[in-house]
Amino acid sequence: MIGEYFIDICLNLCCSLNTDKPGWKESFTDISIILSIYNTEIPEDYIPLEFKDKLDLLDKIVQERIENNNFNFEIIIAKVAENNKFKNLIPVLEEKRKEITNEEFKNIRELISNRRKLFEILRGKNRIQEILSQVDITGSGEEENIIKSWENEIFSMNENILKIKRLEDIDSASSLDLMKDDYSPMFKKIFESIDIRKTLPSGIKYIDNRLVSKGFENRRLYLIGGSSGIGKSVMLIHLICNAVTQSKNQVSEDGKIPTYLYITAENLIDETWIRFYCCLTNTPHETLIKKIRNFTYEYQAKDVNSHEEAEKVLMKFNREMQLEVKNLLNYYGANVIFKYVPMDETTVRDIDSIVSDVHSKNYLRCLYIDYLDLITTGNNLDYRFELTKVSEGFKNISITYNIPVITATQLNRDGYNPNAAPTLTQMSESMGKINNSDAVIFLNNTIPQYDNIGDTRYKILMITLLKQRNGPAGEPYKIGLPDIHLNGDPIFSFKYCELPNINNNSQNNNLSNSDIRDQDSYNNLDTLDKEIYKEVNLNSIQQKMEEEQESSDAFSEWNIKMENSYKGLF
């Protein structure tokens, strides 16, 4: 695991690496961790005697380098000479002292980093061997405990690797000497963070106008807070539908269409599908239920005399609904996968397994989890610490799979007060959830709860961007769920609309008549005819997309110019 070659490279660093090279301390920290794991996992009798002293010398010098920011080779030699055990190795140290170029240090840094990853995997080696030994000697009834212990150890090893990957992600931006360092790695990260092609617009202008990247970024965790029943799950479904409708021509390099994964411990698949269908097609919930009820009556009537005839009714309804949804998904060039998991039993590693499977087969664009408080670590921790660790797990998933992760959480008692100004302290149970999130969005009730705008009654909610890691927070803004036409016609379709903010004469009032599709013309399509659907429905969608495209052309043009400007740097 540690050989003469690796020790010699590390000694070379200890004796030669100046503190003016970025990453010097991180390198010695990695070496220290490697040695610590090695000494813990490997019995002393197994360490070859020929380099045992060398190993101990390396450990001593590495600690000296970590503790002192100034490098002085003579002082290191003097301290080594104080121990008779190492006196005969001083010539070895003098031999190892030689200049290290930037390119050489880059290669050595990568070698040490990879070696640390390997050792993090092996950190639980003895425990794994102990578990495996139980397989042969344990009697019946202990299988479940053995499997659980195995899963916990493997998960812990994986978490250690994820932590290293997170550190590597920020390593190139962890320090910057404004006079000596090259700025291009920093500018590259800035450029990537504002590249509109790598962000996922929320479709809610209030959010997109305030997020610095104009949408959800990869490798970020987004948290939506709200009281019970306020509409967190509806918001997640709404964001998925918005993502689908903005997926045109967003295929991956290998030609796969974007896939949006929704994992819910809150609602069953049939409940989720109804919400998604209503939101995507803008069909009022009551209209869909009435349609389903009519087919149900016909199915039951046929089933009295002929089960075969009843099945034909079911298949007819199934074809119509599938064709409608698949036509829309094909048109937009996107796919959505729903997964239901049991609440309070599903662990972060279960979520990771689902994501890993979907990611391996699809172009996974975003993960939505409904919701954080219903997922566990499986370690029976204190509830507050449990929520913190679950949010850490979600953050790690976003980094591992290079996707945005959007989830929701409950508010505490103060969050239920519509008169209270939204604050981060209203987050239920654990502030660790906030600390691990890159952006926090709150939904709050208002007084009055309903308001009439034009010929429509809306359920009014206040949305507030309370935190974003790389930009300012936002002021509260009113959004609404269309409830009914004032003539009594139902229009509730699980679809949010932005509303003019009566408390702020902002120019961000984004609601227009074209934002809500004509209900009558759409709902009169009792049965789906593919050609008529394309002519009536998809043409209107195309028109809306063309209008939206015009509004983003200026930003896209600027983005391309920026890319061309930076090509010379990278």
C-alpha positions in Angstrom: 0.0 0.0 0.0 2.9 2.3 0.8 6.1 1.5 -0.9 9.6 3.0 -1.1 8.8 4.9 -4.3 5.9 6.8 -2.6 7.9 7.5 0.5 10.7 9.0 -1.6 8.3 11.3 -3.5 6.9 12.5 -0.2 10.3 13.1 1.3 11.2 15.0 -1.8 8.2 17.3 -1.3 9.1 17.8 2.4 12.7 18.8 1.6 12.0 20.9 -1.4 8.5 22.3 -1.7 8.3 26.0 -1.0 5.3 27.6 0.5 4.7 29.9 -2.5 3.2 27.0 -4.5 -0.6 26.9 -4.3 -1.8 23.7 -2.6 1.4 23.0 -0.7 -0.3 22.6 2.7 -3.1 20.5 1.2 -0.5 18.1 -0.1 1.1 17.6 3.3 -2.3 17.2 4.9 -3.1 14.4 2.4 0.1 12.7 3.2 -0.6 13.0 6.9 -4.1 11.4 6.5 -2.6 8.6 4.3 0.0 7.8 7.0 -2.7 7.9 9.8 -4.9 5.4 7.9 -2.0 3.2 7.1 -0.9 3.0 10.7 -4.5 2.3 11.8 -5.4 -0.3 9.2 -2.0 -2.1 8.9 -0.7 -4.0 11.9 2.8 -2.9 12.8 4.2 -6.4 12.3 3.2 -6.2 8.6 5.2 -3.0 8.0 8.5 -3.9 6.3 11.5 -3.2 8.5 13.6 -1.8 5.7 11.6 1.4 5.5 9.9 1.5 9.0 12.3 4.3 10.1 11.8 6.1 6.9 8.1 6.0 7.4 8.4 7.4 10.9 10.8 10.1 9.6 8.3 11.1 6.9 5.5 11.4 9.5 7.6 13.7 11.7 8.6 16.0 8.9 5.1 16.2 7.4 3.8 17.3 10.8 6.6 19.9 10.9 5.7 21.2 7.5 1.9 21.4 8.3 2.5 23.4 11.5 4.9 25.9 10.0 4.0 28.2 7.1 7.7 29.1 6.5 10.0 26.5 4.9 13.6 26.3 6.1 15.5 23.1 5.2 18.3 23.7 7.7 15.8 23.9 10.6 14.2 20.7 9.5 17.6 18.9 9.4 18.4 20.3 12.9 15.2 18.9 14.3 15.7 15.6 12.7 19.2 15.4 14.2 17.7 15.7 17.7 16.5 12.1 17.4 19.2 9.5 17.2 16.8 7.2 15.4 16.9 9.4 12.3 20.5 10.7 12.3 21.7 8.1 9.7 18.8 9.3 7.4 20.0 12.9 7.1 22.1 12.1 4.0 18.9 10.7 2.4 17.1 14.0 3.1 19.9 16.0 1.6 19.8 13.8 -1.4 16.0 14.4 -1.8 16.4 18.2 -1.8 16.0 19.4 -5.4 13.9 22.0 -7.2 10.3 21.0 -8.1 8.8 22.6 -11.1 5.2 23.6 -11.3 4.5 20.7 -13.7 6.2 18.2 -11.5 4.3 19.4 -8.5 1.0 19.2 -10.4 1.7 15.5 -11.2 2.9 14.7 -7.7 -0.2 16.5 -6.2 -2.4 14.3 -8.4 -0.6 11.1 -7.3 -0.9 12.0 -3.6 -4.6 12.9 -4.0 -5.4 9.6 -5.8 -3.5 7.7 -3.1 -5.5 9.4 -0.4 -8.7 8.4 -2.2 -7.5 4.8 -2.3 -6.7 4.9 1.5 -10.1 6.5 2.2 -11.7 3.4 0.5 -9.5 1.2 2.7 -10.2 3.1 5.9 -12.7 0.5 6.9 -10.8 -2.5 5.6 -10.5 -4.2 9.0 -14.2 -3.7 9.7 -15.1 -5.1 6.3 -13.0 -8.2 6.9 -14.7 -8.6 10.3 -18.1 -8.5 8.7 -17.1 -11.0 6.1 -15.8 -13.4 8.7 -19.2 -13.3 10.4 -20.8 -14.7 7.3 -19.3 -18.1 7.9 -19.8 -18.3 11.7 -23.1 -16.5 12.2 -26.2 -18.5 12.7 -29.6 -18.0 11.1 -31.4 -14.8 12.0 -28.3 -12.5 11.9 -28.3 -12.1 8.1 -30.2 -8.8 8.2 -27.7 -7.2 10.7 -24.7 -8.4 8.7 -26.2 -6.9 5.5 -27.0 -3.6 7.3 -23.5 -3.4 8.7 -22.0 -4.1 5.3 -24.1 -1.4 3.7 -23.2 1.1 6.4 -19.5 0.5 5.9 -19.7 0.8 2.1 -21.7 3.9 2.4 -19.2 5.5 4.8 -16.4 4.7 2.4 -18.3 6.3 -0.4 -19.0 9.4 1.7 -15.3 9.8 2.4 -14.7 9.8 -1.4 -17.4 12.4 -1.9 -15.9 14.7 0.7 -12.6 14.5 -1.2 -14.3 15.3 -4.5 -15.9 18.4 -2.9 -12.5 19.6 -1.6 -11.0 19.1 -5.1 -13.9 21.0 -6.6 -12.8 24.1 -4.6 -9.1 23.4 -4.5 -8.2 25.5 -7.6 -10.0 28.5 -6.1 -8.9 28.0 -2.5 -6.2 30.6 -2.7 -5.1 33.4 -5.1 -2.0 35.5 -5.0 -3.1 38.6 -7.0 0.5 39.4 -8.0 1.9 35.9 -8.6 -0.9 33.6 -9.6 -2.6 33.0 -12.9 -6.2 34.2 -12.8 -7.5 31.9 -15.6 -8.7 29.0 -13.3 -10.8 31.4 -11.3 -12.2 33.1 -14.5 -13.0 29.7 -15.9 -15.1 28.9 -12.9 -16.8 32.2 -13.0 -17.5 31.8 -16.7 -18.9 28.3 -16.2 -21.2 29.5 -13.4 -22.9 32.1 -15.6 -23.0 30.0 -18.8 -26.7 30.0 -19.6 -26.4 26.7 -21.4 -25.3 24.9 -18.2 -28.0 26.3 -16.0 -31.6 25.0 -15.8 -34.1 27.9 -15.7 -36.8 27.5 -13.1 -39.4 29.1 -15.5 -40.4 31.4 -12.7 -39.1 34.8 -13.6 -38.9 36.0 -10.0 -36.4 33.2 -9.3 -34.5 33.3 -12.5 -34.1 37.1 -12.4 -32.5 36.9 -9.0 -30.3 33.8 -9.2 -26.9 35.0 -10.5 -26.8 32.2 -13.1 -30.4 32.9 -14.3 -31.4 29.4 -13.2 -30.4 26.3 -11.2 -26.7 25.4 -11.4 -25.2 22.0 -11.5 -23.6 20.8 -8.3 -25.9 23.0 -6.2 -28.5 22.1 -3.6 -31.7 24.2 -3.6 -34.1 24.1 -0.6 -37.8 25.2 -0.8 -39.2 25.8 2.7 -42.9 26.0 3.5 -45.5 25.1 6.1 -47.5 21.9 5.8 -50.0 22.0 2.9 -48.8 25.3 1.5 -47.8 23.8 -1.9 -44.2 22.6 -1.7 -44.9 19.4 -3.7 -47.0 21.5 -6.2 -44.0 23.8 -6.6 -41.7 20.9 -7.3 -44.1 19.5 -9.9 -44.4 23.0 -11.4 -40.6 23.3 -11.7 -40.4 19.9 -13.4 -43.1 20.9 -16.0 -41.2 24.2 -16.6 -38.0 22.3 -17.1 -39.7 20.0 -19.6 -41.1 22.9 -21.7 -37.6 24.4 -21.8 -35.8 21.3 -22.9 -36.0 21.8 -26.7 -32.6 20.9 -28.4 -30.9 20.3 -25.0 -29.6 16.8 -25.9 -26.4 15.5 -24.3 -23.2 15.0 -26.2 -24.1 11.4 -26.9 -27.6 12.3 -28.2 -29.7 11.6 -25.1 -32.6 13.8 -24.2 -32.8 15.5 -20.8 -34.4 13.3 -18.0 -35.9 14.8 -14.9 -36.0 12.5 -11.9 -38.7 13.1 -9.2 -38.4 11.0 -6.0 -41.2 11.3 -3.6 -41.9 10.0 -0.1 -44.9 12.3 0.1 -47.3 11.3 -2.7 -48.0 8.0 -4.4 -47.3 7.7 -8.1 -50.9 8.0 -9.2 -51.2 11.3 -7.2 -48.0 12.5 -8.6 -49.1 11.7 -12.2 -52.4 13.6 -11.8 -50.6 16.7 -10.6 -48.0 16.4 -13.3 -50.6 15.9 -16.1 -52.7 18.8 -15.0 -49.7 21.1 -14.7 -48.1 20.1 -18.0 -51.3 20.3 -20.0 -52.9 23.1 -18.0 -56.0 20.9 -17.5 -58.1 21.8 -14.5 -58.0 19.0 -11.9 -61.8 18.8 -11.7 -62.0 18.4 -15.5 -59.5 15.5 -15.4 -61.3 13.8 -12.5 -64.6 14.1 -14.4 -63.1 12.5 -17.4 -61.6 9.7 -15.4 -64.9 9.2 -13.6 -66.8 8.9 -16.9 -64.4 6.2 -18.1 -64.8 4.6 -14.7 -68.6 4.4 -15.0 -68.3 3.0 -18.5 -65.7 0.4 -17.3 -67.9 -0.7 -14.5 -70.9 -1.0 -16.7 -69.1 -3.1 -19.2 -67.5 -5.2 -16.5 -70.9 -6.4 -15.3 -71.4 -8.4 -18.5 -68.0 -8.7 -20.0 -64.6 -8.3 -18.4 -63.1 -8.3 -21.9 -65.2 -5.3 -23.0 -64.3 -3.5 -19.8 -60.6 -4.0 -20.5 -61.2 -2.4 -23.9 -62.5 0.7 -22.2 -59.4 0.8 -20.0 -57.1 0.4 -22.9 -58.9 3.2 -24.8 -58.4 5.6 -21.9 -54.8 4.4 -21.4 -54.0 5.0 -25.1 -55.5 8.5 -25.1 -53.7 9.7 -21.9 -50.4 8.1 -22.9 -50.5 9.5 -26.4 -51.2 13.0 -25.0 -48.3 13.0 -22.5 -45.8 11.2 -24.8 -46.6 13.6 -27.7 -45.8 16.6 -25.4 -42.6 14.9 -24.1 -41.5 14.0 -27.6 -42.2 17.6 -28.8 -40.2 19.1 -26.0 -37.5 16.4 -26.2 -37.5 15.4 -22.6 -38.4 12.6 -20.2 -39.6 12.4 -16.6 -39.2 9.5 -14.2 -41.3 9.2 -11.0 -40.1 7.1 -8.1 -42.1 6.6 -4.9 -40.1 5.6 -1.7 -41.5 4.9 1.8 -41.2 7.8 4.2 -38.9 7.6 7.2 -37.4 4.3 5.9 -35.6 5.5 2.8 -32.0 6.5 3.4 -29.7 8.9 1.5 -27.8 5.9 0.1 -31.2 4.5 -1.2 -31.7 7.8 -3.0 -28.1 7.7 -4.3 -28.7 4.2 -5.7 -31.8 5.3 -7.5 -30.0 8.3 -8.9 -27.0 6.2 -9.9 -29.2 3.8 -11.9 -31.1 6.5 -13.7 -27.9 8.4 -14.4 -26.2 5.4 -15.9 -29.0 5.0 -18.5 -30.1 8.6 -19.2 -29.0 12.2 -19.5 -30.0 13.1 -15.9 -30.6 16.8 -15.9 -32.0 17.5 -12.5 -33.2 15.7 -9.3 -36.3 16.7 -7.3 -36.8 15.1 -3.9 -40.1 15.4 -2.1 -39.0 16.0 0.6 -35.9 16.3 2.8 -37.5 15.7 6.2 -38.9 12.3 5.1 -35.5 10.8 4.2 -33.1 9.4 6.8 -29.5 8.5 7.2 -30.3 5.1 8.7 -28.1 5.8 11.7 -30.7 6.7 14.3 -29.2 10.1 14.9 -30.7 13.0 16.9 -33.4 14.4 14.6 -31.7 17.8 14.1 -28.4 16.2 13.3 -30.2 13.7 11.1 -31.6 16.5 8.9 -28.2 18.1 8.7 -26.6 14.8 7.5 -29.4 14.2 5.0 -28.9 17.6 3.5 -25.1 16.9 3.3 -26.0 13.7 1.5 -28.2 15.6 -1.0 -25.4 18.1 -1.6 -22.9 15.2 -2.2 -25.4 13.7 -4.8 -25.5 17.0 -6.7 -21.7 17.0 -6.8 -21.2 13.4 -7.7 -23.7 13.5 -10.6 -23.1 17.1 -11.6 -26.8 18.1 -11.4 -28.9 20.5 -9.5 -30.8 18.9 -6.6 -34.0 20.6 -5.6 -35.8 19.6 -2.4 -38.3 20.9 0.1 -38.6 21.1 3.9 -41.0 22.1 6.6 -41.0 25.4 8.5 -41.4 25.8 12.3 -44.3 27.3 14.1 -43.3 30.9 13.2 -43.4 30.0 9.5 -47.2 29.4 9.8 -47.8 33.0 10.7 -48.9 34.9 7.6 -48.1 38.2 9.4 -44.5 37.3 10.1 -41.8 38.4 7.7 -40.1 35.3 6.2 -36.7 34.6 7.8 -34.2 31.7 7.8 -34.9 31.1 11.5 -38.4 29.8 10.5 -36.7 26.7 9.2 -37.9 23.6 11.1 -35.6 21.8 13.5 -32.1 22.2 11.9 -30.2 25.2 10.6 -27.7 22.7 9.2 -30.1 22.3 6.3 -29.7 26.0 5.4 -25.9 25.9 5.8 -25.6 23.0 3.3 -28.0 24.6 0.8 -26.7 26.9 -1.9 -30.1 28.7 -2.2 -33.1 28.8 0.1 -36.6 29.7 -1.2 -39.5 30.2 1.1 -43.3 29.9 0.5 -45.5 31.8 2.9 -49.3 32.3 3.3 -50.7 35.7 2.9 -53.7 37.7 4.3 -56.1 37.5 2.6 -55.4 34.0 1.4 -57.4 34.5 -1.8 -57.7 37.5 -4.2 -59.6 38.2 -7.4 -57.5 39.4 -10.3 -59.4 40.0 -13.5 -62.0 37.3 -13.9 -60.0 34.7 -11.9 -59.7 34.0 -8.2 -56.2 33.1 -7.0 -54.8 31.4 -3.9 -52.1 33.9 -3.0 -48.6 32.9 -1.7 -45.5 34.9 -1.0 -42.3 33.6 -2.5 -39.0 34.8 -1.1 -35.4 34.0 -2.1 -33.9 34.2 1.4 -30.4 32.9 0.6 -28.1 32.3 -2.4 -24.5 31.5 -1.9 -23.2 33.6 -4.7 -25.6 36.5 -4.7 -28.1 38.7 -2.9 -31.4 37.6 -1.4 -34.6 38.9 -2.8 -37.6 40.8 -1.6 -40.9 38.9 -1.1 -43.0 38.5 -4.2 -46.6 37.3 -4.7 -47.4 34.3 -6.8 -50.8 32.5 -7.2 -52.5 29.3 -7.9 -55.5 29.9 -10.2 -58.5 28.6 -8.3 -61.7 29.3 -10.2 -63.1 31.6 -12.8 -65.5 34.1 -11.2 -68.2 32.6 -13.4 -67.7 29.3 -11.5 -65.7 27.4 -14.0 -62.8 25.4 -12.4 -59.3 26.1 -13.5 -57.1 24.8 -10.7 -54.3 22.8 -12.4 -51.4 22.7 -9.9 -49.8 25.5 -11.9 -48.4 28.6 -10.3 -48.6 32.1 -11.9 -46.6 35.1 -11.1 -48.8 38.1 -10.1 -48.4 41.8 -10.0 -46.9 42.6 -6.6 -49.2 45.2 -5.0 -46.6 46.0 -2.4 -43.9 46.8 -5.0 -44.2 48.8 -8.2 -41.5 46.7 -9.7 -41.0 46.2 -13.4 -40.9 42.4 -12.8 -44.7 42.1 -13.0 -44.6 39.1 -15.4 -48.2 38.0 -15.7 -49.9 38.6 -19.0 -53.0 37.1 -20.6 -50.9 34.9 -22.8 -49.3 33.2 -19.7 -52.6 31.3 -19.1 -53.6 29.2 -22.1 -57.2 29.4 -23.3 -59.0 26.9 -21.1 -62.1 26.4 -23.3 -60.3 25.6 -26.5 -58.1 23.1 -24.7 -60.7 21.4 -22.6 -63.0 20.9 -25.5 -60.5 18.2 -26.8 -62.4 15.4 -25.1 -60.5 12.8 -27.1 -57.0 13.2 -28.4 -56.5 13.2 -32.1 -52.8 13.4 -32.9 -53.0 15.7 -35.9 -55.6 18.0 -34.4 -53.6 18.1 -31.2 -50.5 19.2 -33.1 -52.4 21.8 -35.1 -54.4 23.3 -32.2 -52.1 22.8 -29.2 -48.5 22.4 -30.3 -48.6 25.4 -32.7 -49.6 27.6 -29.8 -46.8 26.2 -27.7 -44.3 26.8 -30.5 -45.5 30.4 -30.8 -45.0 30.9 -27.1 -41.5 29.4 -27.2 -40.6 31.7 -30.1 -41.7 34.7 -28.1 -39.6 33.5 -25.1 -36.6 32.9 -27.3 -36.7 36.5 -28.5 -36.4 37.7 -24.9 -33.3 35.6 -24.3 -31.4 36.3 -27.6 -29.6 39.3 -26.1 -28.3 37.3 -23.2 -27.4 34.3 -25.4 -25.5 36.6 -27.8 -23.5 38.1 -24.9 -22.8 34.6 -23.5 -21.3 33.5 -26.9 -19.1 36.7 -27.0 -17.9 36.0 -23.5 -17.0 32.4 -24.4 -15.0 33.5 -27.5 -13.2 36.2 -25.4 -12.2 33.6 -22.8 -11.0 30.9 -25.2 -7.6 32.4 -25.3 -7.3 32.0 -21.5 -8.1 28.3 -21.3 
